[in-house]
Amino acid sequence: MASRIRIEVDPAMEELRNMRPSRVTVRLRNGDVLTAYRELPRGEPEEPYTWDDIVEKFRELNPGYETERLEVIKEADQEPVAEVMLELSGR
């Protein structure tokens, strides 16, 4: 797959360098072309992920984990680390 990927610099985006823009174009076997563009990647300080975004990503990567346990992270700075870790491990 890597041999089919091409990275190109778009001179039109150079003026947006501080925004870190990117465009992805995918050409499908049936000839369709899909394109996505973002001036600023999600997760950057200017456009941070929400708590729900983070939990959803965690859920995708850890199927079966009871994500309700993650709520303890919100108060983690007020609790001893050992207690937070025990809560997260489900013990």
PDB file of N, CA, C and O in Angstrom:
ATOM      1  N   MET A   1       0.826  -1.192   0.000  1.00  0.00           N
ATOM      2  CA  MET A   1       0.000   0.000   0.000  1.00  0.00           C
ATOM      3  C   MET A   1       0.867   1.251   0.000  1.00  0.00           C
ATOM      4  O   MET A   1       0.531   2.237  -0.655  1.00  0.00           O
ATOM      5  N   ALA A   2       1.978   1.220   0.728  1.00  0.00           N
ATOM      6  CA  ALA A   2       2.830   2.408   0.837  1.00  0.00           C
ATOM      7  C   ALA A   2       3.340   2.866  -0.530  1.00  0.00           C
ATOM      8  O   ALA A   2       3.523   4.063  -0.748  1.00  0.00           O
ATOM      9  N   SER A   3       3.565   1.950  -1.431  1.00  0.00           N
ATOM     10  CA  SER A   3       4.071   2.329  -2.748  1.00  0.00           C
ATOM     11  C   SER A   3       3.022   3.078  -3.567  1.00  0.00           C
ATOM     12  O   SER A   3       3.353   3.699  -4.577  1.00  0.00           O
ATOM     13  N   ARG A   4       1.779   3.025  -3.144  1.00  0.00           N
ATOM     14  CA  ARG A   4       0.704   3.701  -3.871  1.00  0.00           C
ATOM     15  C   ARG A   4       0.381   5.077  -3.296  1.00  0.00           C
ATOM     16  O   ARG A   4      -0.519   5.759  -3.786  1.00  0.00           O
ATOM     17  N   ILE A   5       1.102   5.481  -2.271  1.00  0.00           N
ATOM     18  CA  ILE A   5       0.860   6.775  -1.621  1.00  0.00           C
ATOM     19  C   ILE A   5       1.850   7.796  -2.156  1.00  0.00           C
ATOM     20  O   ILE A   5       3.045   7.527  -2.275  1.00  0.00           O
ATOM     21  N   ARG A   6       1.328   8.970  -2.476  1.00  0.00           N
ATOM     22  CA  ARG A   6       2.157  10.073  -2.961  1.00  0.00           C
ATOM     23  C   ARG A   6       1.915  11.283  -2.067  1.00  0.00           C
ATOM     24  O   ARG A   6       0.768  11.631  -1.788  1.00  0.00           O
ATOM     25  N   ILE A   7       2.972  11.913  -1.625  1.00  0.00           N
ATOM     26  CA  ILE A   7       2.867  13.128  -0.820  1.00  0.00           C
ATOM     27  C   ILE A   7       3.372  14.281  -1.669  1.00  0.00           C
ATOM     28  O   ILE A   7       4.472  14.236  -2.219  1.00  0.00           O
ATOM     29  N   GLU A   8       2.543  15.319  -1.764  1.00  0.00           N
ATOM     30  CA  GLU A   8       2.900  16.478  -2.568  1.00  0.00           C
ATOM     31  C   GLU A   8       2.693  17.746  -1.759  1.00  0.00           C
ATOM     32  O   GLU A   8       1.791  17.819  -0.925  1.00  0.00           O
ATOM     33  N   VAL A   9       3.526  18.741  -2.007  1.00  0.00           N
ATOM     34  CA  VAL A   9       3.369  20.051  -1.389  1.00  0.00           C
ATOM     35  C   VAL A   9       2.484  20.879  -2.303  1.00  0.00           C
ATOM     36  O   VAL A   9       2.735  20.978  -3.504  1.00  0.00           O
ATOM     37  N   ASP A  10       1.445  21.474  -1.727  1.00  0.00           N
ATOM     38  CA  ASP A  10       0.542  22.332  -2.484  1.00  0.00           C
ATOM     39  C   ASP A  10       0.944  23.778  -2.227  1.00  0.00           C
ATOM     40  O   ASP A  10       0.736  24.280  -1.122  1.00  0.00           O
ATOM     41  N   PRO A  11       1.514  24.459  -3.214  1.00  0.00           N
ATOM     42  CA  PRO A  11       1.957  25.842  -3.014  1.00  0.00           C
ATOM     43  C   PRO A  11       0.838  26.767  -2.530  1.00  0.00           C
ATOM     44  O   PRO A  11       1.104  27.744  -1.829  1.00  0.00           O
ATOM     45  N   ALA A  12      -0.399  26.469  -2.895  1.00  0.00           N
ATOM     46  CA  ALA A  12      -1.528  27.306  -2.459  1.00  0.00           C
ATOM     47  C   ALA A  12      -1.727  27.244  -0.951  1.00  0.00           C
ATOM     48  O   ALA A  12      -2.314  28.154  -0.366  1.00  0.00           O
ATOM     49  N   MET A  13      -1.247  26.184  -0.321  1.00  0.00           N
ATOM     50  CA  MET A  13      -1.399  26.041   1.133  1.00  0.00           C
ATOM     51  C   MET A  13      -0.268  26.694   1.909  1.00  0.00           C
ATOM     52  O   MET A  13      -0.363  26.838   3.128  1.00  0.00           O
ATOM     53  N   GLU A  14       0.782  27.085   1.240  1.00  0.00           N
ATOM     54  CA  GLU A  14       1.939  27.675   1.915  1.00  0.00           C
ATOM     55  C   GLU A  14       1.562  28.888   2.754  1.00  0.00           C
ATOM     56  O   GLU A  14       2.129  29.088   3.828  1.00  0.00           O
ATOM     57  N   GLU A  15       0.625  29.693   2.294  1.00  0.00           N
ATOM     58  CA  GLU A  15       0.233  30.883   3.056  1.00  0.00           C
ATOM     59  C   GLU A  15      -0.535  30.517   4.322  1.00  0.00           C
ATOM     60  O   GLU A  15      -0.673  31.351   5.217  1.00  0.00           O
ATOM     61  N   LEU A  16      -1.034  29.291   4.414  1.00  0.00           N
ATOM     62  CA  LEU A  16      -1.752  28.820   5.606  1.00  0.00           C
ATOM     63  C   LEU A  16      -0.853  27.981   6.511  1.00  0.00           C
ATOM     64  O   LEU A  16      -1.345  27.239   7.361  1.00  0.00           O
ATOM     65  N   ARG A  17       0.433  28.097   6.334  1.00  0.00           N
ATOM     66  CA  ARG A  17       1.401  27.268   7.063  1.00  0.00           C
ATOM     67  C   ARG A  17       1.159  27.247   8.564  1.00  0.00           C
ATOM     68  O   ARG A  17       1.323  26.200   9.190  1.00  0.00           O
ATOM     69  N   ASN A  18       0.774  28.374   9.162  1.00  0.00           N
ATOM     70  CA  ASN A  18       0.547  28.428  10.605  1.00  0.00           C
ATOM     71  C   ASN A  18      -0.678  27.630  11.040  1.00  0.00           C
ATOM     72  O   ASN A  18      -0.827  27.309  12.219  1.00  0.00           O
ATOM     73  N   MET A  19      -1.550  27.312  10.093  1.00  0.00           N
ATOM     74  CA  MET A  19      -2.747  26.545  10.414  1.00  0.00           C
ATOM     75  C   MET A  19      -2.512  25.037  10.262  1.00  0.00           C
ATOM     76  O   MET A  19      -3.323  24.244  10.741  1.00  0.00           O
ATOM     77  N   ARG A  20      -1.442  24.636   9.620  1.00  0.00           N
ATOM     78  CA  ARG A  20      -1.110  23.235   9.381  1.00  0.00           C
ATOM     79  C   ARG A  20      -2.181  22.520   8.542  1.00  0.00           C
ATOM     80  O   ARG A  20      -2.710  21.487   8.953  1.00  0.00           O
ATOM     81  N   PRO A  21      -2.497  23.079   7.359  1.00  0.00           N
ATOM     82  CA  PRO A  21      -3.545  22.490   6.524  1.00  0.00           C
ATOM     83  C   PRO A  21      -3.115  21.175   5.878  1.00  0.00           C
ATOM     84  O   PRO A  21      -1.925  20.891   5.737  1.00  0.00           O
ATOM     85  N   SER A  22      -4.107  20.386   5.491  1.00  0.00           N
ATOM     86  CA  SER A  22      -3.824  19.161   4.742  1.00  0.00           C
ATOM     87  C   SER A  22      -5.042  18.792   3.893  1.00  0.00           C
ATOM     88  O   SER A  22      -6.186  19.111   4.216  1.00  0.00           O
ATOM     89  N   ARG A  23      -4.741  18.117   2.813  1.00  0.00           N
ATOM     90  CA  ARG A  23      -5.792  17.621   1.928  1.00  0.00           C
ATOM     91  C   ARG A  23      -5.436  16.175   1.606  1.00  0.00           C
ATOM     92  O   ARG A  23      -4.286  15.861   1.301  1.00  0.00           O
ATOM     93  N   VAL A  24      -6.421  15.311   1.677  1.00  0.00           N
ATOM     94  CA  VAL A  24      -6.235  13.905   1.336  1.00  0.00           C
ATOM     95  C   VAL A  24      -7.184  13.581   0.193  1.00  0.00           C
ATOM     96  O   VAL A  24      -8.379  13.869   0.257  1.00  0.00           O
ATOM     97  N   THR A  25      -6.634  12.978  -0.852  1.00  0.00           N
ATOM     98  CA  THR A  25      -7.437  12.561  -1.994  1.00  0.00           C
ATOM     99  C   THR A  25      -7.244  11.063  -2.185  1.00  0.00           C
ATOM    100  O   THR A  25      -6.116  10.571  -2.223  1.00  0.00           O
ATOM    101  N   VAL A  26      -8.353  10.347  -2.305  1.00  0.00           N
ATOM    102  CA  VAL A  26      -8.318   8.895  -2.510  1.00  0.00           C
ATOM    103  C   VAL A  26      -9.027   8.594  -3.826  1.00  0.00           C
ATOM    104  O   VAL A  26     -10.172   8.996  -4.036  1.00  0.00           O
ATOM    105  N   ARG A  27      -8.338   7.889  -4.696  1.00  0.00           N
ATOM    106  CA  ARG A  27      -8.925   7.464  -5.963  1.00  0.00           C
ATOM    107  C   ARG A  27      -9.310   5.995  -5.837  1.00  0.00           C
ATOM    108  O   ARG A  27      -8.451   5.140  -5.620  1.00  0.00           O
ATOM    109  N   LEU A  28     -10.587   5.708  -5.972  1.00  0.00           N
ATOM    110  CA  LEU A  28     -11.090   4.347  -5.825  1.00  0.00           C
ATOM    111  C   LEU A  28     -10.983   3.580  -7.143  1.00  0.00           C
ATOM    112  O   LEU A  28     -10.874   4.176  -8.214  1.00  0.00           O
ATOM    113  N   ARG A  29     -11.015   2.278  -7.050  1.00  0.00           N
ATOM    114  CA  ARG A  29     -10.910   1.438  -8.244  1.00  0.00           C
ATOM    115  C   ARG A  29     -12.005   1.736  -9.266  1.00  0.00           C
ATOM    116  O   ARG A  29     -11.784   1.619 -10.471  1.00  0.00           O
ATOM    117  N   ASN A  30     -13.185   2.120  -8.781  1.00  0.00           N
ATOM    118  CA  ASN A  30     -14.295   2.384  -9.700  1.00  0.00           C
ATOM    119  C   ASN A  30     -14.202   3.767 -10.349  1.00  0.00           C
ATOM    120  O   ASN A  30     -15.085   4.157 -11.113  1.00  0.00           O
ATOM    121  N   GLY A  31     -13.119   4.515 -10.040  1.00  0.00           N
ATOM    122  CA  GLY A  31     -12.911   5.823 -10.645  1.00  0.00           C
ATOM    123  C   GLY A  31     -13.365   6.989  -9.788  1.00  0.00           C
ATOM    124  O   GLY A  31     -13.033   8.137 -10.085  1.00  0.00           O
ATOM    125  N   ASP A  32     -14.120   6.718  -8.729  1.00  0.00           N
ATOM    126  CA  ASP A  32     -14.552   7.795  -7.837  1.00  0.00           C
ATOM    127  C   ASP A  32     -13.343   8.407  -7.137  1.00  0.00           C
ATOM    128  O   ASP A  32     -12.357   7.725  -6.858  1.00  0.00           O
ATOM    129  N   VAL A  33     -13.437   9.703  -6.860  1.00  0.00           N
ATOM    130  CA  VAL A  33     -12.377  10.414  -6.150  1.00  0.00           C
ATOM    131  C   VAL A  33     -12.990  11.041  -4.903  1.00  0.00           C
ATOM    132  O   VAL A  33     -13.956  11.799  -4.993  1.00  0.00           O
ATOM    133  N   LEU A  34     -12.426  10.724  -3.744  1.00  0.00           N
ATOM    134  CA  LEU A  34     -12.874  11.273  -2.468  1.00  0.00           C
ATOM    135  C   LEU A  34     -11.804  12.214  -1.946  1.00  0.00           C
ATOM    136  O   LEU A  34     -10.619  11.880  -1.955  1.00  0.00           O
ATOM    137  N   THR A  35     -12.219  13.396  -1.488  1.00  0.00           N
ATOM    138  CA  THR A  35     -11.264  14.375  -0.987  1.00  0.00           C
ATOM    139  C   THR A  35     -11.736  14.922   0.350  1.00  0.00           C
ATOM    140  O   THR A  35     -12.924  15.182   0.541  1.00  0.00           O
ATOM    141  N   ALA A  36     -10.797  15.094   1.272  1.00  0.00           N
ATOM    142  CA  ALA A  36     -11.077  15.724   2.566  1.00  0.00           C
ATOM    143  C   ALA A  36     -10.029  16.809   2.787  1.00  0.00           C
ATOM    144  O   ALA A  36      -8.860  16.627   2.447  1.00  0.00           O
ATOM    145  N   TYR A  37     -10.445  17.929   3.354  1.00  0.00           N
ATOM    146  CA  TYR A  37      -9.541  19.059   3.589  1.00  0.00           C
ATOM    147  C   TYR A  37      -9.776  19.612   4.982  1.00  0.00           C
ATOM    148  O   TYR A  37     -10.917  19.732   5.429  1.00  0.00           O
ATOM    149  N   ARG A  38      -8.701  19.943   5.658  1.00  0.00           N
ATOM    150  CA  ARG A  38      -8.779  20.605   6.960  1.00  0.00           C
ATOM    151  C   ARG A  38      -7.687  21.652   7.024  1.00  0.00           C
ATOM    152  O   ARG A  38      -6.543  21.401   6.646  1.00  0.00           O
ATOM    153  N   GLU A  39      -8.055  22.840   7.511  1.00  0.00           N
ATOM    154  CA  GLU A  39      -7.032  23.876   7.708  1.00  0.00           C
ATOM    155  C   GLU A  39      -6.248  23.603   8.980  1.00  0.00           C
ATOM    156  O   GLU A  39      -5.058  23.908   9.060  1.00  0.00           O
ATOM    157  N   LEU A  40      -6.912  23.030   9.970  1.00  0.00           N
ATOM    158  CA  LEU A  40      -6.282  22.778  11.256  1.00  0.00           C
ATOM    159  C   LEU A  40      -6.682  21.387  11.735  1.00  0.00           C
ATOM    160  O   LEU A  40      -7.872  21.093  11.841  1.00  0.00           O
ATOM    161  N   PRO A  41      -5.713  20.531  12.025  1.00  0.00           N
ATOM    162  CA  PRO A  41      -6.051  19.183  12.492  1.00  0.00           C
ATOM    163  C   PRO A  41      -6.784  19.197  13.824  1.00  0.00           C
ATOM    164  O   PRO A  41      -6.493  20.023  14.690  1.00  0.00           O
ATOM    165  N   ARG A  42      -7.734  18.286  13.988  1.00  0.00           N
ATOM    166  CA  ARG A  42      -8.414  18.140  15.274  1.00  0.00           C
ATOM    167  C   ARG A  42      -7.402  17.660  16.303  1.00  0.00           C
ATOM    168  O   ARG A  42      -6.479  16.913  15.977  1.00  0.00           O
ATOM    169  N   GLY A  43      -7.578  18.085  17.528  1.00  0.00           N
ATOM    170  CA  GLY A  43      -6.673  17.696  18.591  1.00  0.00           C
ATOM    171  C   GLY A  43      -5.582  18.721  18.855  1.00  0.00           C
ATOM    172  O   GLY A  43      -4.859  18.623  19.847  1.00  0.00           O
ATOM    173  N   GLU A  44      -5.463  19.695  17.976  1.00  0.00           N
ATOM    174  CA  GLU A  44      -4.489  20.768  18.189  1.00  0.00           C
ATOM    175  C   GLU A  44      -5.007  21.695  19.291  1.00  0.00           C
ATOM    176  O   GLU A  44      -6.208  21.709  19.559  1.00  0.00           O
ATOM    177  N   PRO A  45      -4.131  22.466  19.933  1.00  0.00           N
ATOM    178  CA  PRO A  45      -4.577  23.366  21.000  1.00  0.00           C
ATOM    179  C   PRO A  45      -5.693  24.315  20.555  1.00  0.00           C
ATOM    180  O   PRO A  45      -6.555  24.683  21.353  1.00  0.00           O
ATOM    181  N   GLU A  46      -5.672  24.704  19.290  1.00  0.00           N
ATOM    182  CA  GLU A  46      -6.709  25.616  18.804  1.00  0.00           C
ATOM    183  C   GLU A  46      -8.040  24.908  18.560  1.00  0.00           C
ATOM    184  O   GLU A  46      -9.081  25.562  18.491  1.00  0.00           O
ATOM    185  N   GLU A  47      -8.019  23.595  18.431  1.00  0.00           N
ATOM    186  CA  GLU A  47      -9.233  22.808  18.215  1.00  0.00           C
ATOM    187  C   GLU A  47      -9.110  21.475  18.961  1.00  0.00           C
ATOM    188  O   GLU A  47      -8.976  20.419  18.344  1.00  0.00           O
ATOM    189  N   PRO A  48      -9.156  21.540  20.288  1.00  0.00           N
ATOM    190  CA  PRO A  48      -8.927  20.333  21.091  1.00  0.00           C
ATOM    191  C   PRO A  48     -10.077  19.325  20.993  1.00  0.00           C
ATOM    192  O   PRO A  48     -11.209  19.676  20.658  1.00  0.00           O
ATOM    193  N   TYR A  49      -9.757  18.081  21.291  1.00  0.00           N
ATOM    194  CA  TYR A  49     -10.779  17.048  21.371  1.00  0.00           C
ATOM    195  C   TYR A  49     -11.649  17.306  22.595  1.00  0.00           C
ATOM    196  O   TYR A  49     -11.174  17.822  23.607  1.00  0.00           O
ATOM    197  N   THR A  50     -12.917  16.944  22.496  1.00  0.00           N
ATOM    198  CA  THR A  50     -13.805  17.020  23.652  1.00  0.00           C
ATOM    199  C   THR A  50     -13.641  15.747  24.472  1.00  0.00           C
ATOM    200  O   THR A  50     -13.047  14.773  24.009  1.00  0.00           O
ATOM    201  N   TRP A  51     -14.162  15.761  25.671  1.00  0.00           N
ATOM    202  CA  TRP A  51     -14.133  14.561  26.518  1.00  0.00           C
ATOM    203  C   TRP A  51     -14.822  13.411  25.793  1.00  0.00           C
ATOM    204  O   TRP A  51     -14.323  12.286  25.804  1.00  0.00           O
ATOM    205  N   ASP A  52     -15.968  13.682  25.161  1.00  0.00           N
ATOM    206  CA  ASP A  52     -16.699  12.637  24.451  1.00  0.00           C
ATOM    207  C   ASP A  52     -15.883  12.069  23.286  1.00  0.00           C
ATOM    208  O   ASP A  52     -15.940  10.868  23.024  1.00  0.00           O
ATOM    209  N   ASP A  53     -15.125  12.919  22.583  1.00  0.00           N
ATOM    210  CA  ASP A  53     -14.253  12.446  21.501  1.00  0.00           C
ATOM    211  C   ASP A  53     -13.221  11.459  22.041  1.00  0.00           C
ATOM    212  O   ASP A  53     -12.972  10.414  21.439  1.00  0.00           O
ATOM    213  N   ILE A  54     -12.632  11.799  23.170  1.00  0.00           N
ATOM    214  CA  ILE A  54     -11.588  10.964  23.767  1.00  0.00           C
ATOM    215  C   ILE A  54     -12.158   9.627  24.216  1.00  0.00           C
ATOM    216  O   ILE A  54     -11.558   8.578  23.977  1.00  0.00           O
ATOM    217  N   VAL A  55     -13.320   9.665  24.868  1.00  0.00           N
ATOM    218  CA  VAL A  55     -13.941   8.425  25.341  1.00  0.00           C
ATOM    219  C   VAL A  55     -14.335   7.542  24.157  1.00  0.00           C
ATOM    220  O   VAL A  55     -14.157   6.325  24.211  1.00  0.00           O
ATOM    221  N   GLU A  56     -14.864   8.134  23.099  1.00  0.00           N
ATOM    222  CA  GLU A  56     -15.248   7.350  21.924  1.00  0.00           C
ATOM    223  C   GLU A  56     -14.035   6.674  21.302  1.00  0.00           C
ATOM    224  O   GLU A  56     -14.106   5.499  20.941  1.00  0.00           O
ATOM    225  N   LYS A  57     -12.931   7.388  21.170  1.00  0.00           N
ATOM    226  CA  LYS A  57     -11.707   6.803  20.622  1.00  0.00           C
ATOM    227  C   LYS A  57     -11.208   5.669  21.517  1.00  0.00           C
ATOM    228  O   LYS A  57     -10.802   4.617  21.025  1.00  0.00           O
ATOM    229  N   PHE A  58     -11.241   5.887  22.834  1.00  0.00           N
ATOM    230  CA  PHE A  58     -10.831   4.848  23.784  1.00  0.00           C
ATOM    231  C   PHE A  58     -11.718   3.614  23.619  1.00  0.00           C
ATOM    232  O   PHE A  58     -11.227   2.486  23.635  1.00  0.00           O
ATOM    233  N   ARG A  59     -13.023   3.833  23.460  1.00  0.00           N
ATOM    234  CA  ARG A  59     -13.979   2.734  23.296  1.00  0.00           C
ATOM    235  C   ARG A  59     -13.659   1.935  22.025  1.00  0.00           C
ATOM    236  O   ARG A  59     -13.730   0.706  22.030  1.00  0.00           O
ATOM    237  N   GLU A  60     -13.307   2.632  20.941  1.00  0.00           N
ATOM    238  CA  GLU A  60     -12.960   1.952  19.692  1.00  0.00           C
ATOM    239  C   GLU A  60     -11.713   1.090  19.852  1.00  0.00           C
ATOM    240  O   GLU A  60     -11.635  -0.006  19.296  1.00  0.00           O
ATOM    241  N   LEU A  61     -10.738   1.585  20.612  1.00  0.00           N
ATOM    242  CA  LEU A  61      -9.476   0.875  20.784  1.00  0.00           C
ATOM    243  C   LEU A  61      -9.523  -0.191  21.870  1.00  0.00           C
ATOM    244  O   LEU A  61      -8.665  -1.071  21.915  1.00  0.00           O
ATOM    245  N   ASN A  62     -10.529  -0.115  22.750  1.00  0.00           N
ATOM    246  CA  ASN A  62     -10.626  -1.033  23.888  1.00  0.00           C
ATOM    247  C   ASN A  62     -12.043  -1.588  24.008  1.00  0.00           C
ATOM    248  O   ASN A  62     -12.722  -1.333  25.003  1.00  0.00           O
ATOM    249  N   PRO A  63     -12.498  -2.342  23.007  1.00  0.00           N
ATOM    250  CA  PRO A  63     -13.862  -2.862  23.079  1.00  0.00           C
ATOM    251  C   PRO A  63     -14.047  -3.726  24.319  1.00  0.00           C
ATOM    252  O   PRO A  63     -13.173  -4.513  24.683  1.00  0.00           O
ATOM    253  N   GLY A  64     -15.178  -3.568  24.946  1.00  0.00           N
ATOM    254  CA  GLY A  64     -15.470  -4.362  26.133  1.00  0.00           C
ATOM    255  C   GLY A  64     -15.105  -3.673  27.442  1.00  0.00           C
ATOM    256  O   GLY A  64     -15.575  -4.081  28.504  1.00  0.00           O
ATOM    257  N   TYR A  65     -14.270  -2.629  27.383  1.00  0.00           N
ATOM    258  CA  TYR A  65     -13.905  -1.908  28.602  1.00  0.00           C
ATOM    259  C   TYR A  65     -15.077  -1.031  29.017  1.00  0.00           C
ATOM    260  O   TYR A  65     -15.684  -0.355  28.186  1.00  0.00           O
ATOM    261  N   GLU A  66     -15.389  -1.046  30.298  1.00  0.00           N
ATOM    262  CA  GLU A  66     -16.484  -0.230  30.821  1.00  0.00           C
ATOM    263  C   GLU A  66     -16.010   1.222  30.911  1.00  0.00           C
ATOM    264  O   GLU A  66     -15.367   1.609  31.886  1.00  0.00           O
ATOM    265  N   THR A  67     -16.328   2.014  29.900  1.00  0.00           N
ATOM    266  CA  THR A  67     -15.812   3.373  29.826  1.00  0.00           C
ATOM    267  C   THR A  67     -16.356   4.289  30.922  1.00  0.00           C
ATOM    268  O   THR A  67     -15.840   5.388  31.122  1.00  0.00           O
ATOM    269  N   GLU A  68     -17.386   3.848  31.626  1.00  0.00           N
ATOM    270  CA  GLU A  68     -17.875   4.650  32.748  1.00  0.00           C
ATOM    271  C   GLU A  68     -16.776   4.831  33.799  1.00  0.00           C
ATOM    272  O   GLU A  68     -16.754   5.827  34.523  1.00  0.00           O
ATOM    273  N   ARG A  69     -15.865   3.855  33.873  1.00  0.00           N
ATOM    274  CA  ARG A  69     -14.749   3.948  34.827  1.00  0.00           C
ATOM    275  C   ARG A  69     -13.834   5.125  34.515  1.00  0.00           C
ATOM    276  O   ARG A  69     -13.128   5.606  35.400  1.00  0.00           O
ATOM    277  N   LEU A  70     -13.835   5.591  33.283  1.00  0.00           N
ATOM    278  CA  LEU A  70     -12.954   6.688  32.904  1.00  0.00           C
ATOM    279  C   LEU A  70     -13.330   8.005  33.573  1.00  0.00           C
ATOM    280  O   LEU A  70     -12.517   8.928  33.619  1.00  0.00           O
ATOM    281  N   GLU A  71     -14.531   8.099  34.083  1.00  0.00           N
ATOM    282  CA  GLU A  71     -14.970   9.324  34.753  1.00  0.00           C
ATOM    283  C   GLU A  71     -14.021   9.704  35.899  1.00  0.00           C
ATOM    284  O   GLU A  71     -13.896  10.883  36.231  1.00  0.00           O
ATOM    285  N   VAL A  72     -13.357   8.717  36.503  1.00  0.00           N
ATOM    286  CA  VAL A  72     -12.443   8.990  37.610  1.00  0.00           C
ATOM    287  C   VAL A  72     -11.278   9.878  37.149  1.00  0.00           C
ATOM    288  O   VAL A  72     -10.678  10.577  37.965  1.00  0.00           O
ATOM    289  N   ILE A  73     -10.958   9.856  35.863  1.00  0.00           N
ATOM    290  CA  ILE A  73      -9.859  10.672  35.344  1.00  0.00           C
ATOM    291  C   ILE A  73     -10.160  12.155  35.514  1.00  0.00           C
ATOM    292  O   ILE A  73      -9.249  12.954  35.736  1.00  0.00           O
ATOM    293  N   LYS A  74     -11.432  12.526  35.412  1.00  0.00           N
ATOM    294  CA  LYS A  74     -11.797  13.937  35.548  1.00  0.00           C
ATOM    295  C   LYS A  74     -11.403  14.506  36.907  1.00  0.00           C
ATOM    296  O   LYS A  74     -11.104  15.695  37.018  1.00  0.00           O
ATOM    297  N   GLU A  75     -11.400  13.673  37.932  1.00  0.00           N
ATOM    298  CA  GLU A  75     -11.025  14.129  39.272  1.00  0.00           C
ATOM    299  C   GLU A  75      -9.640  13.624  39.679  1.00  0.00           C
ATOM    300  O   GLU A  75      -9.264  13.715  40.848  1.00  0.00           O
ATOM    301  N   ALA A  76      -8.889  13.098  38.726  1.00  0.00           N
ATOM    302  CA  ALA A  76      -7.607  12.454  39.034  1.00  0.00           C
ATOM    303  C   ALA A  76      -6.617  13.369  39.723  1.00  0.00           C
ATOM    304  O   ALA A  76      -5.797  12.903  40.514  1.00  0.00           O
ATOM    305  N   ASP A  77      -6.675  14.660  39.440  1.00  0.00           N
ATOM    306  CA  ASP A  77      -5.713  15.559  40.071  1.00  0.00           C
ATOM    307  C   ASP A  77      -6.012  15.786  41.545  1.00  0.00           C
ATOM    308  O   ASP A  77      -5.203  16.379  42.259  1.00  0.00           O
ATOM    309  N   GLN A  78      -7.174  15.316  42.008  1.00  0.00           N
ATOM    310  CA  GLN A  78      -7.554  15.492  43.406  1.00  0.00           C
ATOM    311  C   GLN A  78      -7.460  14.197  44.209  1.00  0.00           C
ATOM    312  O   GLN A  78      -7.672  14.202  45.422  1.00  0.00           O
ATOM    313  N   GLU A  79      -7.146  13.098  43.542  1.00  0.00           N
ATOM    314  CA  GLU A  79      -7.103  11.784  44.192  1.00  0.00           C
ATOM    315  C   GLU A  79      -5.686  11.206  44.141  1.00  0.00           C
ATOM    316  O   GLU A  79      -4.923  11.530  43.231  1.00  0.00           O
ATOM    317  N   PRO A  80      -5.330  10.362  45.101  1.00  0.00           N
ATOM    318  CA  PRO A  80      -4.035   9.680  45.036  1.00  0.00           C
ATOM    319  C   PRO A  80      -3.963   8.805  43.785  1.00  0.00           C
ATOM    320  O   PRO A  80      -4.943   8.153  43.425  1.00  0.00           O
ATOM    321  N   VAL A  81      -2.820   8.790  43.132  1.00  0.00           N
ATOM    322  CA  VAL A  81      -2.646   8.056  41.885  1.00  0.00           C
ATOM    323  C   VAL A  81      -2.997   6.580  42.051  1.00  0.00           C
ATOM    324  O   VAL A  81      -3.607   5.990  41.160  1.00  0.00           O
ATOM    325  N   ALA A  82      -2.628   5.987  43.159  1.00  0.00           N
ATOM    326  CA  ALA A  82      -2.903   4.569  43.372  1.00  0.00           C
ATOM    327  C   ALA A  82      -4.400   4.290  43.339  1.00  0.00           C
ATOM    328  O   ALA A  82      -4.829   3.279  42.783  1.00  0.00           O
ATOM    329  N   GLU A  83      -5.192   5.166  43.923  1.00  0.00           N
ATOM    330  CA  GLU A  83      -6.649   4.976  43.912  1.00  0.00           C
ATOM    331  C   GLU A  83      -7.223   5.113  42.508  1.00  0.00           C
ATOM    332  O   GLU A  83      -8.108   4.353  42.115  1.00  0.00           O
ATOM    333  N   VAL A  84      -6.720   6.075  41.761  1.00  0.00           N
ATOM    334  CA  VAL A  84      -7.189   6.263  40.384  1.00  0.00           C
ATOM    335  C   VAL A  84      -6.860   5.012  39.557  1.00  0.00           C
ATOM    336  O   VAL A  84      -7.709   4.537  38.803  1.00  0.00           O
ATOM    337  N   MET A  85      -5.646   4.475  39.686  1.00  0.00           N
ATOM    338  CA  MET A  85      -5.252   3.308  38.928  1.00  0.00           C
ATOM    339  C   MET A  85      -6.089   2.092  39.299  1.00  0.00           C
ATOM    340  O   MET A  85      -6.462   1.311  38.424  1.00  0.00           O
ATOM    341  N   LEU A  86      -6.386   1.924  40.568  1.00  0.00           N
ATOM    342  CA  LEU A  86      -7.238   0.807  40.983  1.00  0.00           C
ATOM    343  C   LEU A  86      -8.639   0.930  40.382  1.00  0.00           C
ATOM    344  O   LEU A  86      -9.214  -0.059  39.928  1.00  0.00           O
ATOM    345  N   GLU A  87      -9.174   2.129  40.382  1.00  0.00           N
ATOM    346  CA  GLU A  87     -10.488   2.377  39.797  1.00  0.00           C
ATOM    347  C   GLU A  87     -10.494   2.047  38.312  1.00  0.00           C
ATOM    348  O   GLU A  87     -11.424   1.403  37.826  1.00  0.00           O
ATOM    349  N   LEU A  88      -9.475   2.477  37.592  1.00  0.00           N
ATOM    350  CA  LEU A  88      -9.396   2.234  36.162  1.00  0.00           C
ATOM    351  C   LEU A  88      -9.231   0.757  35.836  1.00  0.00           C
ATOM    352  O   LEU A  88      -9.730   0.287  34.813  1.00  0.00           O
ATOM    353  N   SER A  89      -8.539   0.026  36.694  1.00  0.00           N
ATOM    354  CA  SER A  89      -8.313  -1.399  36.442  1.00  0.00           C
ATOM    355  C   SER A  89      -9.522  -2.245  36.817  1.00  0.00           C
ATOM    356  O   SER A  89      -9.576  -3.432  36.494  1.00  0.00           O
ATOM    357  N   GLY A  90     -10.489  -1.641  37.496  1.00  0.00           N
ATOM    358  CA  GLY A  90     -11.708  -2.360  37.855  1.00  0.00           C
ATOM    359  C   GLY A  90     -11.593  -3.191  39.115  1.00  0.00           C
ATOM    360  O   GLY A  90     -12.428  -4.058  39.371  1.00  0.00           O
ATOM    361  N   ARG A  91     -10.573  -2.934  39.895  1.00  0.00           N
ATOM    362  CA  ARG A  91     -10.405  -3.715  41.144  1.00  0.00           C
ATOM    363  C   ARG A  91     -11.133  -3.082  42.291  1.00  0.00           C
ATOM    364  O   ARG A  91     -11.099  -3.603  43.406  1.00  0.00           O
TER     365      ARG A  91
END
